């Protein structure tokens, strides 16, 4: 989770049906904003607004990729694998667990090492 993103920010995003739809769609495969707009049946401006909020909290990532016509576009992918919320001393602690390609490689290496 991004350092400047509060638990309240995360809760608000997960309470928003549009943000949840975008997270669910991008958890299957990386998608452009246009594809998300079509699949999730929401306006492109709503998609961009929610993606910006999700990205600010580290729940999605954007990668600039070339188009077939030579332009570039962002492709969005969910980064949320697990969200852990703990209540401790009257405050919430929110931890985001992501699995990136680097993390999967590190896990595979650890499994290999421990298997020796």
DSSP file (Angstrom, degrees, kcal/mol; ACC not computed):
  #  RESIDUE AA STRUCTURE BP1 BP2  ACC     N-H-->O    O-->H-N    N-H-->O    O-->H-N    TCO  KAPPA ALPHA  PHI   PSI    X-CA   Y-CA   Z-CA
    1    1 A X              0   0    0      0, 0.0    57,-0.2     0, 0.0    56,-0.1   0.000 360.0 360.0 360.0 139.1    0.0    0.0    0.0
    2    2 A X    >   -     0   0    0     55,-0.8     3,-1.6     1,-0.1    54,-0.0  -0.325 360.0-123.1 -62.7 144.0    1.3    3.5   -0.8
    3    3 A X  T 3  S+     0   0    0      1,-0.3    -1,-0.1     3,-0.0    54,-0.1   0.818 109.8  49.6 -61.0 -34.0    2.6    5.3    2.2
    4    4 A X  T 3  S+     0   0    0     52,-0.2     2,-0.6     2,-0.1    -1,-0.3   0.375  89.6  97.2 -89.3   6.0    0.3    8.3    1.7
    5    5 A X    <   -     0   0    0     -3,-1.6     2,-0.1    51,-0.1    52,-0.0  -0.854  64.8-151.2 -97.5 121.4   -2.8    6.1    1.4
    6    6 A X     >  -     0   0    0     -2,-0.6     4,-2.0     1,-0.1     3,-0.4  -0.447  28.0-109.1 -88.1 161.9   -4.7    5.8    4.6
    7    7 A X  H  > S+     0   0    0      1,-0.2     4,-2.9     2,-0.2     5,-0.2   0.884 122.2  56.9 -54.3 -37.4   -6.9    2.8    5.7
    8    8 A X  H  > S+     0   0    0      1,-0.2     4,-2.4     2,-0.2    -1,-0.2   0.878 104.2  52.4 -62.6 -37.0   -9.9    5.1    5.2
    9    9 A X  H  > S+     0   0    0     -3,-0.4     4,-2.2     2,-0.2    -1,-0.2   0.926 111.6  45.8 -62.9 -44.7   -8.8    5.6    1.6
   10   10 A X  H  X S+     0   0    0     -4,-2.0     4,-2.6     2,-0.2     5,-0.2   0.930 112.9  49.6 -64.6 -46.0   -8.5    1.9    1.0
   11   11 A X  H  X S+     0   0    0     -4,-2.9     4,-1.3     1,-0.2    -1,-0.2   0.904 110.7  50.8 -60.0 -41.5  -11.9    1.2    2.7
   12   12 A X  H  X S+     0   0    0     -4,-2.4     4,-0.7    -5,-0.2    -1,-0.2   0.905 111.0  48.3 -64.3 -41.4  -13.5    3.9    0.6
   13   13 A X  H >< S+     0   0    0     -4,-2.2     3,-1.0     1,-0.2     7,-0.3   0.925 112.1  47.8 -64.6 -43.8  -12.1    2.5   -2.6
   14   14 A X  H 3< S+     0   0    0     -4,-2.6    -1,-0.2     1,-0.3    -2,-0.2   0.703 108.4  56.0 -72.1 -17.8  -13.3   -1.1   -1.8
   15   15 A X  H 3< S+     0   0    0     -4,-1.3     2,-0.5    -5,-0.2    -1,-0.3   0.638  89.7  90.8 -82.7 -15.9  -16.7    0.3   -0.9
   16   16 A X    <X  -     0   0    0     -3,-1.0     4,-2.4    -4,-0.7     5,-0.2  -0.715  68.7-151.4 -86.6 121.5  -17.0    1.8   -4.4
   17   17 A X  H  > S+     0   0    0     -2,-0.5     4,-2.1     1,-0.2    -1,-0.1   0.835  95.8  53.2 -63.0 -33.1  -18.6   -0.6   -6.9
   18   18 A X  H  > S+     0   0    0      2,-0.2     4,-2.2     1,-0.2    -1,-0.2   0.934 109.8  46.8 -67.7 -45.5  -16.7    1.0   -9.8
   19   19 A X  H  > S+     0   0    0      1,-0.2     4,-2.4     2,-0.2    -2,-0.2   0.905 112.4  50.7 -62.6 -41.6  -13.3    0.5   -8.1
   20   20 A X  H  X S+     0   0    0     -4,-2.4     4,-2.6    -7,-0.3    -1,-0.2   0.904 109.3  51.1 -63.1 -40.7  -14.2   -3.1   -7.2
   21   21 A X  H  X S+     0   0    0     -4,-2.1     4,-2.5     2,-0.2    -2,-0.2   0.908 111.0  48.1 -62.3 -42.3  -15.3   -3.8  -10.8
   22   22 A X  H  X S+     0   0    0     -4,-2.2     4,-2.4     2,-0.2    -2,-0.2   0.903 111.7  49.7 -66.1 -41.2  -12.0   -2.4  -12.1
   23   23 A X  H  X S+     0   0    0     -4,-2.4     4,-0.8     2,-0.2    -2,-0.2   0.931 112.5  47.7 -61.5 -45.1  -10.0   -4.4   -9.6
   24   24 A X  H >X S+     0   0    0     -4,-2.6     3,-0.6     1,-0.2     4,-0.6   0.923 113.0  47.7 -63.3 -44.6  -11.8   -7.6  -10.5
   25   25 A X  H >X S+     0   0    0     -4,-2.5     4,-1.1     1,-0.2     3,-1.0   0.908 113.0  47.4 -64.9 -42.1  -11.4   -7.1  -14.3
   26   26 A X  H 3< S+     0   0    0     -4,-2.4    52,-1.4     1,-0.2    -1,-0.2   0.559  99.1  69.3 -79.6  -6.1   -7.7   -6.3  -14.0
   27   27 A X  H << S+     0   0    0     -4,-0.8    -1,-0.2    -3,-0.6    -2,-0.2   0.717 100.0  49.1 -80.0 -19.7   -7.1   -9.3  -11.8
   28   28 A X  H << S-     0   0    0     -3,-1.0     2,-0.3    -4,-0.6    -2,-0.2   0.888 131.7 -23.6 -81.9 -43.6   -7.8  -11.6  -14.8
   29   29 A X  S  < S-     0   0    0     -4,-1.1    -1,-0.4    47,-0.1    49,-0.1  -0.971  75.8 -84.7-163.7 152.8   -5.5   -9.8  -17.3
   30   30 A X        -     0   0    0     -2,-0.3     2,-0.3    -3,-0.1    47,-0.2  -0.407  53.6-175.1 -62.6 141.0   -3.9   -6.4  -17.8
   31   31 A X  E     -A   76   0A   0     45,-2.4    45,-3.5    -2,-0.1     2,-0.1  -0.969  25.0-117.6-141.3 152.8   -6.3   -4.1  -19.7
   32   32 A X  E  >  -A   75   0A   0     -2,-0.3     4,-2.3    43,-0.2     5,-0.2  -0.421  35.8-110.1 -79.6 163.9   -6.5   -0.7  -21.2
   33   33 A X  H  > S+     0   0    0     41,-0.5     4,-2.5     1,-0.2     5,-0.1   0.881 119.9  53.6 -62.3 -37.9   -8.9    2.0  -19.9
   34   34 A X  H  > S+     0   0    0      2,-0.2     4,-2.0     1,-0.2    -1,-0.2   0.924 109.5  46.9 -63.3 -44.9  -10.9    1.7  -23.1
   35   35 A X  H  > S+     0   0    0      1,-0.2     4,-2.8     2,-0.2     5,-0.2   0.890 112.8  50.4 -64.1 -38.5  -11.3   -2.1  -22.6
   36   36 A X  H  X S+     0   0    0     -4,-2.3     4,-2.8     2,-0.2    -2,-0.2   0.896 107.2  54.1 -65.7 -39.5  -12.2   -1.6  -19.0
   37   37 A X  H  X>S+     0   0    0     -4,-2.5     5,-1.6     2,-0.2     4,-0.6   0.915 113.6  42.5 -59.5 -43.7  -14.8    1.0  -19.9
   38   38 A X  H  <5S+     0   0    0     -4,-2.0     3,-0.4     3,-0.2    -2,-0.2   0.945 118.6  42.9 -68.1 -49.6  -16.4   -1.5  -22.3
   39   39 A X  H  <5S+     0   0    0     -4,-2.8    -2,-0.2     1,-0.2    -3,-0.2   0.895 121.1  39.1 -67.5 -40.5  -16.2   -4.5  -20.0
   40   40 A X  H  <5S-     0   0    0     -4,-2.8    -1,-0.2    -5,-0.2    -2,-0.2   0.461 103.7-128.8 -91.1  -1.0  -17.3   -2.8  -16.9
   41   41 A X  T  <5 +     0   0    0     -4,-0.6     2,-0.3    -3,-0.4    -3,-0.2   0.937  63.6 123.5  52.8  55.9  -19.9   -0.6  -18.6
   42   42 A X      < -     0   0    0     -5,-1.6    -1,-0.2    -6,-0.2    -2,-0.1  -0.964  67.4 -87.4-140.1 158.4  -18.8    2.7  -17.2
   43   43 A X     >  -     0   0    0     -2,-0.3     4,-2.2     1,-0.1     5,-0.1  -0.233  34.2-120.0 -64.8 153.6  -17.7    6.0  -18.8
   44   44 A X  H  > S+     0   0    0      1,-0.2     4,-2.6     2,-0.2     5,-0.2   0.861 114.3  55.3 -63.0 -36.3  -14.1    6.4  -19.7
   45   45 A X  H  > S+     0   0    0      2,-0.2     4,-2.2     1,-0.2    -1,-0.2   0.889 108.1  48.6 -65.4 -37.8  -13.8    9.4  -17.4
   46   46 A X  H  > S+     0   0    0      2,-0.2     4,-2.6     1,-0.2     5,-0.3   0.907 110.5  51.8 -66.1 -41.5  -15.0    7.3  -14.5
   47   47 A X  H  X S+     0   0    0     -4,-2.2     4,-2.9     1,-0.2     5,-0.2   0.954 112.1  45.2 -58.9 -51.1  -12.6    4.5  -15.4
   48   48 A X  H  X S+     0   0    0     -4,-2.6     4,-2.2     1,-0.2    -1,-0.2   0.892 112.7  51.1 -62.0 -40.2   -9.6    7.0  -15.4
   49   49 A X  H  X S+     0   0    0     -4,-2.2     4,-1.7    -5,-0.2    -1,-0.2   0.938 114.7  42.0 -63.2 -47.3  -10.7    8.6  -12.1
   50   50 A X  H  X S+     0   0    0     -4,-2.6     4,-3.0     2,-0.2     5,-0.2   0.900 112.7  53.5 -68.6 -39.6  -11.0    5.3  -10.3
   51   51 A X  H  X S+     0   0    0     -4,-2.9     4,-2.8    -5,-0.3     5,-0.2   0.896 107.1  52.7 -61.5 -38.7   -7.8    3.9  -11.8
   52   52 A X  H  X S+     0   0    0     -4,-2.2     4,-2.0    -5,-0.2    -1,-0.2   0.919 112.2  44.9 -61.6 -43.7   -6.0    7.0  -10.6
   53   53 A X  H  X S+     0   0    0     -4,-1.7     4,-1.2     2,-0.2    -2,-0.2   0.911 114.5  48.3 -66.8 -43.0   -7.3    6.5   -7.1
   54   54 A X  H  <>S+     0   0    0     -4,-3.0     5,-2.7     1,-0.2     6,-0.8   0.891 112.6  48.7 -64.4 -39.8   -6.5    2.7   -7.2
   55   55 A X  H ><5S+     0   0    0     -4,-2.8     3,-1.4    -5,-0.2    -1,-0.2   0.882 105.0  58.5 -67.7 -38.3   -3.0    3.4   -8.5
   56   56 A X  H 3<5S+     0   0    0     -4,-2.0    -1,-0.2     1,-0.3   -52,-0.2   0.812 110.0  44.4 -61.5 -30.2   -2.4    6.0   -5.8
   57   57 A X  T 3<5S-     0   0    0     -4,-1.2   -55,-0.8    -3,-0.2    -1,-0.3   0.400 117.4-112.8 -94.3   1.8   -3.0    3.4   -3.1
   58   58 A X  T < 5S+     0   0    0     -3,-1.4    -3,-0.2    -4,-0.2    -2,-0.1   0.676  83.4 121.5  78.4  16.6   -0.9    0.7   -4.9
   59   59 A X  S   <S+     0   0    0     -5,-2.7    20,-3.3    -6,-0.2    21,-0.9   0.725  78.6  21.7 -87.0 -22.6   -3.9   -1.5   -5.7
   60   60 A X  E    S-B   78   0A   0     -6,-0.8     2,-0.3    18,-0.3    18,-0.2  -0.956  70.5-149.9-134.6 158.3   -3.3   -1.3   -9.5
   61   61 A X  E     -B   77   0A   0     16,-2.5    16,-2.3    -2,-0.3     2,-0.4  -0.935   8.2-142.9-125.4 154.1   -0.2   -0.6  -11.6
   62   62 A X  E     -B   76   0A   0     -2,-0.3     2,-0.4    14,-0.2    14,-0.2  -0.938  11.1-169.0-116.8 137.9    0.0    1.0  -15.0
   63   63 A X  E     -B   75   0A   0     12,-2.2    12,-2.2    -2,-0.4     2,-0.5  -0.993  22.0-130.5-127.8 127.1    2.5    0.0  -17.7
   64   64 A X  E     +B   74   0A   0     -2,-0.4     2,-0.3    10,-0.2    10,-0.2  -0.639  34.7 177.1 -77.5 121.4    3.0    2.0  -20.8
   65   65 A X  E     -B   73   0A   0      8,-3.1     8,-2.8    -2,-0.5     2,-0.2  -0.934  30.9-106.2-127.0 149.0    2.9   -0.3  -23.9
   66   66 A X  E     -B   72   0A   0     -2,-0.3     6,-0.3     6,-0.2     2,-0.1  -0.471  30.4-137.1 -74.1 144.1    3.1    0.5  -27.6
   67   67 A X    >   -     0   0    0      4,-3.9     3,-1.3    -2,-0.2    -1,-0.1  -0.452  27.0-106.6 -88.0 168.8    0.0    0.3  -29.7
   68   68 A X  T 3  S+     0   0    0      1,-0.2    -1,-0.1    -2,-0.1    -2,-0.0   0.757 120.6  55.9 -66.9 -24.7   -0.2   -1.3  -33.2
   69   69 A X  T 3  S-     0   0    0      2,-0.0    -1,-0.2     1,-0.0     3,-0.1   0.335 124.6-100.0 -92.3   8.6   -0.4    2.1  -34.7
   70   70 A X  S <  S+     0   0    0     -3,-1.3    -2,-0.1     1,-0.3     2,-0.0   0.298  88.0 114.3  94.5  -9.6    2.9    3.3  -33.0
   71   71 A X        -     0   0    0     -5,-0.1    -4,-3.9     1,-0.0     2,-0.4  -0.229  61.9-121.8 -80.0 179.1    1.2    5.2  -30.2
   72   72 A X  E     + B   0  66A   0     -6,-0.3     2,-0.3    -3,-0.1    -6,-0.2  -0.947  26.9 179.6-124.6 147.4    1.5    4.3  -26.5
   73   73 A X  E     - B   0  65A   0     -8,-2.8    -8,-3.1    -2,-0.4     2,-0.3  -0.981  30.0-108.2-142.8 154.1   -1.2    3.4  -24.0
   74   74 A X  E     - B   0  64A   0     -2,-0.3   -41,-0.5   -10,-0.2     2,-0.5  -0.647  23.9-158.8 -83.1 139.1   -1.3    2.4  -20.4
   75   75 A X  E     -AB  32  63A   0    -12,-2.2   -12,-2.2    -2,-0.3     2,-0.3  -0.982  14.0-146.8-116.3 129.6   -2.3   -1.1  -19.5
   76   76 A X  E     -AB  31  62A   0    -45,-3.5   -45,-2.4    -2,-0.5     2,-0.4  -0.766  16.1-177.6-105.2 142.0   -3.6   -1.6  -16.0
   77   77 A X  E     - B   0  61A   0    -16,-2.3   -16,-2.5    -2,-0.3   -50,-0.2  -1.000  30.3-112.6-139.5 135.2   -3.1   -4.6  -13.8
   78   78 A X  E     - B   0  60A   0    -52,-1.4   -18,-0.3    -2,-0.4   -19,-0.1  -0.377  22.7-173.0 -63.3 140.8   -4.4   -5.4  -10.3
   79   79 A X        +     0   0    0    -20,-3.3     2,-0.7    19,-0.1    20,-0.2   0.381  52.1 106.6-111.8  -2.6   -1.7   -5.6   -7.6
   80   80 A X        +     0   0    0    -21,-0.9    18,-0.2     1,-0.2     3,-0.1  -0.712  23.8 149.1 -87.5 113.8   -4.0   -6.7   -4.8
   81   81 A X  S    S+     0   0    0     16,-2.6     2,-0.3    -2,-0.7    17,-0.2   0.692  75.7   3.5-104.6 -36.6   -3.6  -10.4   -3.9
   82   82 A X  E     -C   97   0B   0     15,-1.8    15,-3.3     2,-0.0     2,-0.5  -0.988  57.3-160.1-152.6 139.5   -4.4  -10.1   -0.2
   83   83 A X  E     -C   96   0B   0     -2,-0.3     2,-0.5    13,-0.2    13,-0.2  -0.986  12.5-166.8-123.3 121.9   -5.6   -7.2    2.0
   84   84 A X  E     -C   95   0B   0     11,-3.0    11,-3.0    -2,-0.5     2,-0.5  -0.931   2.3-170.3-113.6 128.7   -5.1   -7.7    5.7
   85   85 A X  E     -C   94   0B   0     -2,-0.5     2,-0.4     9,-0.2     9,-0.2  -0.974   6.0-179.1-120.4 125.7   -6.8   -5.4    8.2
   86   86 A X  E     -C   93   0B   0      7,-2.6     7,-3.0    -2,-0.5     2,-0.6  -0.966  20.9-143.7-124.5 141.6   -5.9   -5.5   11.9
   87   87 A X  E     +C   92   0B   0     -2,-0.4     2,-0.4     5,-0.2     5,-0.2  -0.920  30.8 167.9-103.2 118.3   -7.3   -3.4   14.7
   88   88 A X  E >   -C   91   0B   0      3,-3.1     3,-1.5    -2,-0.6    -2,-0.1  -0.977  61.9 -18.6-139.5 121.5   -4.6   -2.6   17.2
   89   89 A X  T 3  S-     0   0    0     -2,-0.4    -1,-0.1     1,-0.3     3,-0.1   0.868 127.2 -48.8  52.1  43.4   -4.8   -0.1   20.1
   90   90 A X  T 3  S+     0   0    0      1,-0.2     2,-0.3     0, 0.0    -1,-0.3   0.550 122.0  92.2  79.9   7.7   -7.7    1.7   18.6
   91   91 A X  E <  S-C   88   0B   0     -3,-1.5    -3,-3.1     2,-0.0     2,-0.4  -0.928  71.8-116.9-133.0 158.6   -6.3    2.1   15.1
   92   92 A X  E     -C   87   0B   0     -2,-0.3     2,-0.5    -5,-0.2    -5,-0.2  -0.757  16.4-161.2 -95.6 138.6   -6.4    0.1   11.9
   93   93 A X  E     -C   86   0B   0     -7,-3.0    -7,-2.6    -2,-0.4     2,-0.5  -0.984  11.1-167.4-116.7 118.2   -3.4   -1.4   10.3
   94   94 A X  E     -C   85   0B   0     -2,-0.5     2,-0.5    -9,-0.2    -9,-0.2  -0.926   3.8-173.1-111.3 125.0   -3.9   -2.2    6.6
   95   95 A X  E     -C   84   0B   0    -11,-3.0   -11,-3.0    -2,-0.5     2,-0.5  -0.973   9.3-154.7-121.9 130.4   -1.4   -4.4    4.8
   96   96 A X  E     -C   83   0B   0     -2,-0.5     2,-0.5   -13,-0.2   -13,-0.2  -0.881   5.2-160.0-103.8 127.9   -1.5   -5.0    1.1
   97   97 A X  E     -C   82   0B   0    -15,-3.3   -16,-2.6    -2,-0.5   -15,-1.8  -0.941  14.1-179.9-109.7 126.6    0.1   -8.2   -0.3
   98   98 A X        -     0   0    0     -2,-0.5     2,-0.5   -18,-0.2   -18,-0.1  -0.887  21.6-147.4-121.5 154.5    1.0   -8.2   -3.9
   99   99 A X        +     0   0    0     -2,-0.3     2,-0.2   -20,-0.2    -2,-0.0  -0.913  24.8 175.5-122.3 102.9    2.6  -10.9   -6.1
  100  100 A X     >  -     0   0    0     -2,-0.5     4,-2.6     1,-0.1     5,-0.2  -0.475  48.8 -99.8 -94.9 172.7    4.7   -9.4   -8.8
  101  101 A X  H  > S+     0   0    0      1,-0.2     4,-2.2     2,-0.2     5,-0.2   0.890 126.9  52.7 -59.1 -39.0    6.8  -11.3  -11.3
  102  102 A X  H  > S+     0   0    0      2,-0.2     4,-2.6     1,-0.2    -1,-0.2   0.909 109.1  49.0 -63.3 -41.9    9.8  -10.5   -9.1
  103  103 A X  H  > S+     0   0    0      2,-0.2     4,-2.7     1,-0.2    -2,-0.2   0.907 110.0  50.6 -65.8 -41.2    8.0  -11.9   -6.0
  104  104 A X  H  X S+     0   0    0     -4,-2.6     4,-2.2     2,-0.2    -1,-0.2   0.902 111.7  48.5 -62.8 -39.6    7.0  -15.1   -7.9
  105  105 A X  H  X S+     0   0    0     -4,-2.2     4,-2.4     2,-0.2    -2,-0.2   0.923 111.7  49.2 -64.4 -44.5   10.7  -15.6   -8.9
  106  106 A X  H  X S+     0   0    0     -4,-2.6     4,-2.5     1,-0.2    -2,-0.2   0.902 111.3  49.6 -62.4 -41.3   11.9  -15.0   -5.4
  107  107 A X  H  X S+     0   0    0     -4,-2.7     4,-2.5     2,-0.2    -1,-0.2   0.908 110.7  49.7 -64.2 -41.6    9.3  -17.5   -4.0
  108  108 A X  H  X S+     0   0    0     -4,-2.2     4,-2.2     2,-0.2    -2,-0.2   0.901 111.6  48.9 -63.7 -40.9   10.4  -20.1   -6.6
  109  109 A X  H  X S+     0   0    0     -4,-2.4     4,-2.8     2,-0.2    -2,-0.2   0.912 111.1  50.0 -64.5 -42.8   14.1  -19.5   -5.7
  110  110 A X  H  X S+     0   0    0     -4,-2.5     4,-2.8     2,-0.2     5,-0.2   0.922 110.9  49.2 -61.8 -44.6   13.2  -19.9   -1.9
  111  111 A X  H  X S+     0   0    0     -4,-2.5     4,-1.4     1,-0.2    -1,-0.2   0.907 113.0  47.7 -60.6 -42.3   11.3  -23.1   -2.6
  112  112 A X  H  X S+     0   0    0     -4,-2.2     4,-0.5     2,-0.2    -2,-0.2   0.930 113.2  47.5 -64.1 -46.0   14.2  -24.4   -4.6
  113  113 A X  H >< S+     0   0    0     -4,-2.8     3,-1.2     1,-0.2    -2,-0.2   0.924 112.5  48.3 -62.8 -46.3   16.8  -23.5   -1.9
  114  114 A X  H 3< S+     0   0    0     -4,-2.8    -1,-0.2     1,-0.3    -2,-0.2   0.770 106.1  59.9 -67.5 -24.6   14.8  -24.9    0.9
  115  115 A X  H 3<        0   0    0     -4,-1.4    -1,-0.3     1,-0.2    -2,-0.2   0.596 360.0 360.0 -78.5 -11.1   14.3  -28.1   -1.1
  116  116 A X    <<        0   0    0     -3,-1.2    -1,-0.2    -4,-0.5    -2,-0.1   0.480 360.0 360.0 -76.5 360.0   18.1  -28.8   -1.3
